[in-house]
Every structure is written in C-alpha cells, then in structure tokens.
Amino acid sequence: MAYPSQLGFQDAASPIMEELLHFHDHTLMVVFLISTLVLYVISIMMTTKLTSTNYMDAQDVEMIWTILPAIIMIVIALPSLRILYLMDELSDPHLTIKTIGHQWYWSYEFTDYDNLSFDSYMIPTQDLELGQLRLLEVDNRMVVPMESPIRMLISAEDVLHSWAIPSLGLKTDAIPGRLNQTTLIATYPGIFYGQCSEICGANHSFMPIVIEAIPVQNFEIWSMLMLET
C-alpha cells in the first residue's frame, strides 16, 4: 500500500510508475554530474594562479561546450520518449472504465457490464472510522482486477478536473466534451489514493480518488454483488 504522507515518490504499483522512477533517477544522476563538473571548474578558476588575458578564442573549448550539451540532451530524451510511447500504448484491454469528474465528486461506469456505475464522494471527517485517512477516503472505491490492463476513459461534466494516482503513475485531465484515454495496470493488490490535480473550484481539495486492486476472482464476485444491489 502506498501512503500519500511519505516523503518523496510513492512506491511504484504499476510498470509505468517503475519506468518513471528509473527515469527520474537517471535524470537526477545526469544533473548531479553536471553540477559536480561546474563546481569543479569554478573552484579551479577561483584558486589557480595561472591567468592570462591574451586569449582571443578557444575553438576546442567552444566545440566541447557545444557538443557535450547536445549529447546530454540525447541521453535524457531517448528514455523519455520511450516512456511516452509506453504510456500511450494500449492493446487488448481486459476492462474499460469511464470516470467523469463533477463538482465535486467522481462517477465511475464499468462499460463492460450492464448498469454497473456509481458515484464516489469523500467521507466527511466526522464520519471517518479508526485508521481511515482524512480527506482521502471515499464511500465507494473504484475496484479493479490486479495484473490486468485497464482502459480508462476520462471526462468531466462541468469544469476541468484531473484524475491523478501518483503510485500508479497516472495523471490525466478530465475535460468537458472530450474523452481522454490512459492505461491502468496494478501489479499487486492494495489501496491506492489520489486526488483531483486541477484547481476546479471551491471544493477542489475534497474530491479524492481511491482505487482498490484485488485478484481477478474477487473482482468477479464484487461485480456480481454490485449488479445485484
């Protein structure tokens, strides 16, 4: 389970988030090496006694500081483009879920089932049970099967919203009159929290998102119980 209060990134719960964490570490190492080199050059220039005011040009140095940044940009851009393609890739999804943002709650429609839809509201602070997280718990969680590719269709009914689950590497805008698509895969069972990431009005911070990933067999039981109610 990924807790939103922990420092830094939440634990990766999807292949996309794992790739994003690797890319973050890769880029951070590049920035660290550049910063170290710049600090080293500055320290050498400030401490050396070898000075000269007769240099008019230095073609070798100019070639280095022109070619080296280009190589660094390629080193950063290639893994970034790879992740972008992975995030857009979606083939043969096992389930399609449509989520619609409202002021200020979410509604979910499981399009592969007849009449399986519900609204998800935040639980008020005074109604929380012991162990539940304030401003993050909802009355109806979005239950999904683990280790299954899921197509998410995201839209809004009134204003701009943003459907974001950090531990799953998801953040997609919900735009009125438009369907945005993203891929959801939970690699292990658990409860994953998110919130609307777009300033959508007075109660923007009171429309959390809760996804509960469970085994496929349990998901089928849950879906049948929801259809019966």
C-alpha positions in Angstrom: 0.0 0.0 0.0 1.3 3.5 -0.9 0.8 6.1 1.8 0.4 9.7 0.5 2.2 11.1 3.6 5.5 9.5 2.9 8.4 11.7 1.7 9.4 11.6 -1.9 7.8 9.4 -4.5 5.3 6.8 -3.5 6.1 3.1 -4.1 5.5 2.1 -7.7 2.4 0.0 -8.1 2.5 -0.2 -11.9 5.0 -0.8 -14.7 4.7 2.8 -15.9 5.5 4.2 -12.5 8.5 1.9 -12.2 9.8 3.3 -15.5 9.1 6.9 -14.3 11.1 6.3 -11.2 14.0 4.9 -13.2 13.9 7.9 -15.5 13.8 10.2 -12.5 16.9 8.6 -11.0 18.6 8.6 -14.4 18.0 12.3 -15.0 19.0 13.2 -11.4 22.3 11.5 -11.9 22.9 13.5 -15.1 22.1 16.7 -13.2 24.4 15.7 -10.4 27.3 15.0 -12.7 26.8 18.4 -14.5 26.6 20.2 -11.2 29.8 18.5 -9.9 31.7 19.4 -13.1 30.6 23.1 -13.0 31.5 23.4 -9.3 34.9 21.8 -10.0 35.6 24.2 -12.8 34.5 27.2 -10.7 36.8 26.1 -7.8 39.7 25.6 -10.1 39.2 29.1 -11.7 39.0 30.8 -8.3 42.0 29.1 -6.8 44.5 28.8 -9.6 47.3 31.4 -10.0 47.6 30.8 -13.7 45.9 33.6 -15.5 46.1 35.1 -19.0 44.3 38.0 -20.7 45.8 37.3 -24.2 43.3 34.6 -25.3 41.1 35.8 -28.2 39.4 32.5 -28.9 39.4 28.8 -27.8 37.9 26.7 -30.5 38.5 23.4 -28.7 36.6 24.6 -25.6 33.8 26.0 -27.8 33.4 22.7 -29.6 33.2 20.9 -26.2 30.6 23.1 -24.7 28.5 22.9 -27.9 28.7 19.1 -28.5 28.6 18.0 -24.9 25.1 19.6 -24.1 23.8 18.0 -27.3 24.9 14.6 -26.2 23.4 15.1 -22.7 20.1 16.1 -24.2 20.0 12.9 -26.3 20.8 10.8 -23.3 17.9 12.4 -21.5 15.5 12.5 -24.4 15.7 8.8 -25.6 14.4 7.2 -22.3 11.8 10.0 -22.0 10.4 9.3 -25.5 10.4 5.5 -24.7 8.2 6.1 -21.6 5.9 8.4 -23.5 5.2 5.6 -26.0 4.8 3.1 -23.2 2.2 5.4 -21.6 0.2 5.7 -24.8 0.5 2.0 -25.8 -2.8 0.1 -25.1 -3.6 -3.2 -26.7 -6.3 -5.7 -25.8 -7.5 -4.2 -22.5 -9.4 -6.6 -20.2 -11.7 -3.9 -18.9 -12.9 -0.4 -19.8 -13.8 2.1 -17.1 -15.2 5.6 -17.7 -14.7 8.1 -15.0 -16.4 11.5 -15.0 -15.4 14.5 -12.9 -18.2 16.6 -11.3 -18.1 19.5 -8.8 -17.0 17.9 -6.5 -17.1 14.1 -6.8 -16.2 11.3 -9.3 -18.5 8.9 -11.0 -17.5 5.6 -12.5 -19.0 3.5 -15.2 -17.8 -0.1 -16.0 -18.8 -0.2 -19.6 -18.2 -4.0 -20.0 -21.1 -4.6 -17.5 -24.7 -3.5 -17.8 -25.8 -1.0 -15.2 -22.6 -1.1 -13.2 -22.0 2.5 -12.3 -21.7 4.6 -9.0 -20.7 7.9 -7.6 -17.7 8.3 -5.3 -17.9 11.0 -2.6 -15.4 11.9 0.0 -16.2 10.7 3.6 -16.6 13.7 5.9 -14.1 14.0 8.7 -16.7 13.4 11.4 -17.8 10.1 9.8 -14.3 8.6 9.5 -13.6 5.3 11.2 -10.4 4.4 13.0 -7.5 4.0 10.6 -9.1 5.9 7.7 -7.3 8.8 6.1 -8.7 12.3 6.4 -9.7 13.9 3.1 -8.7 10.8 1.2 -11.4 8.2 2.0 -14.4 7.8 -0.2 -17.8 6.0 0.3 -17.4 3.9 -2.9 -13.9 2.8 -4.0 -13.1 2.0 -7.7 -12.4 -1.7 -7.5 -10.2 -3.1 -10.3 -8.6 -6.5 -11.0 -4.8 -6.6 -10.4 -2.3 -7.5 -13.2 -4.9 -6.7 -15.8 -4.6 -3.9 -18.4 -7.5 -1.5 -18.0 -8.5 1.3 -20.4 -9.5 4.4 -18.5 -11.8 6.9 -20.3 -11.7 10.2 -18.5 -14.0 13.2 -19.0 -15.8 15.9 -17.0 -19.3 17.2 -16.8 -18.8 20.8 -15.8 -15.3 22.2 -15.4 -11.7 21.0 -15.8 -10.6 18.2 -13.4 -7.6 16.0 -13.3 -7.6 12.3 -12.4 -4.3 11.5 -10.7 -3.0 8.4 -8.9 0.7 9.0 -8.0 1.6 5.4 -7.1 0.2 4.2 -10.5 1.9 6.9 -12.5 -1.4 8.3 -13.7 -2.4 12.0 -14.2 -4.9 12.7 -17.0 -7.0 15.8 -17.5 -10.8 15.5 -17.4 -12.1 17.9 -20.0 -15.9 18.6 -20.6 -16.9 17.3 -24.0 -13.8 15.3 -24.6 -12.7 11.7 -23.7 -9.0 11.3 -22.7 -7.6 7.8 -22.5 -5.0 6.2 -20.3 -3.8 2.8 -19.2 -4.1 1.4 -15.7 -2.3 -1.7 -14.5 -1.9 -2.6 -10.8 0.9 -5.1 -10.3 -0.1 -6.1 -6.8 -3.2 -5.9 -4.6 -3.7 -2.8 -2.4 -5.4 0.5 -1.9 -4.1 3.5 -3.9 -5.0 7.1 -3.2 -5.1 10.1 -5.4 -6.8 13.5 -5.7 -8.0 15.9 -8.4 -4.9 17.8 -9.6 -6.7 20.6 -11.3 -8.0 23.7 -9.4 -11.7 23.1 -10.2 -13.5 25.3 -7.7 -14.1 25.9 -4.0 -14.1 22.2 -3.1 -11.2 21.2 -5.3 -9.4 19.5 -2.4 -12.4 17.4 -1.4 -12.8 15.0 -4.3 -10.3 12.2 -3.6 -9.8 9.1 -5.7 -9.4 5.6 -4.2 -8.5 2.5 -6.2 -8.7 -0.9 -4.7 -6.8 -3.6 -6.6 -7.9 -7.2 -5.9 -7.4 -10.6 -7.5 -9.5 -11.3 -10.6 -11.6 -13.9 -8.9 -12.5 -11.5 -6.1 -13.3 -8.8 -8.7 -15.8 -11.0 -10.4 -17.5 -11.6 -7.0 -17.5 -7.9 -6.3 -19.0 -7.1 -9.7 -21.8 -9.6 -9.3 -22.6 -8.2 -5.8 -22.7 -4.6 -7.3 -25.0 -5.7 -10.1 -27.4 -7.3 -7.6 -27.7 -4.2 -5.4 
